[in-house]
Amino acid sequence: MKTVYSVMLIFLLTALAVAPQNSFADDDHHGGKKEKRWFSSKTLGQVNNAAYLKECGACHFAYQPELLPGRSWEKIMNTLDNHFGDNAALDKATASEILNYLVSNSAENISYKKSRKIMSSLPDSETTLRITETAYFIRKHHEVSASVFKRKSIGFAGNCIACHTNADKGDYDEHGVTIPRN
Amino acid sequence: MKILLTLTAFWLFASSGVSFSASRFNPEMTAFVEGLEKQAHKDDSSFKGFDAERGRKIFFEEHPNEKLGKISCATCHTSNLKNQGKTTAGKAIEPLAPSANSKRLTNVKDVEKWLLRNFKQVLNREGTAHEKGDALMFISSQ
């Protein structure tokens, strides 16, 4: 069984490797969105909501909304007074603008492959608040030990951009990963 | 004569306390600080104006924190406000000191938001007008 998986993986990786590279060149353009969707296994969208980038991105990496289902974003935005132990309260108008952006681009509302995989790794009965607790994330990072995540320049598993240096562009591809040594 | 007038004007301005402290800020921020002053008076009639030294104490005072054990403003902003800080989630915080970052203390909406959030974060309660004003005096002196 393991061999079958390995063969499938190699096939998949080869398919990705031969994909035309120039399609990634226009990541910043909205016009590129269609293409990006086609390369759904490689990239997510680029966060483009100013309020989300300013308010949420001030403290932590601005995670793509496609990484969690709408129900998770709703719960997060409704509990900002205790946001993983921190106070992240926002005024109502800003909070509702951000929630609207997050939900309309959430994992179940967008057709990226990664989003579909995250969705299918989540039981319907659960409302996960941490991307790092989704079965998909855990599976993808099983080779990374807890001590690596604790390195000073990384801090915790949710600091995507510490290793995925193009994460802000929606690119989480393994080949772009550079794990800081300390 | 002109020099004398200027000096007198400066002396009047400097000695008035309230206006002097507020003069560090743009008009929008000045109005905000004056609002805090009014509120501080209302809360305590013996209030005599904001004080950067009290603000410094507030900034460095440690408080118990569920996640980190202890927390102060300096935990994230570092003890030198001219330096870049770091959030607990690993993101860089641009210097808080206006002398190192001219954008600081210029936008009332942002200042109000962070004062509200960060007092709650560090002291586990909202800051009083008096405390907020003291903290602003300290930060603006850096």
Interface residues (C-beta under 8 A of the other chain):
Chain A: G57 A58 C59 H60 F61 D81 G85 D86 N87 A88 A89 L90 D91 I154 G155 F156 G158 N159 A162
Chain B: N65 E66 K67 T87 T88 A89 G90 K91 I93 K113 L116 R117 N118 K120 Q121
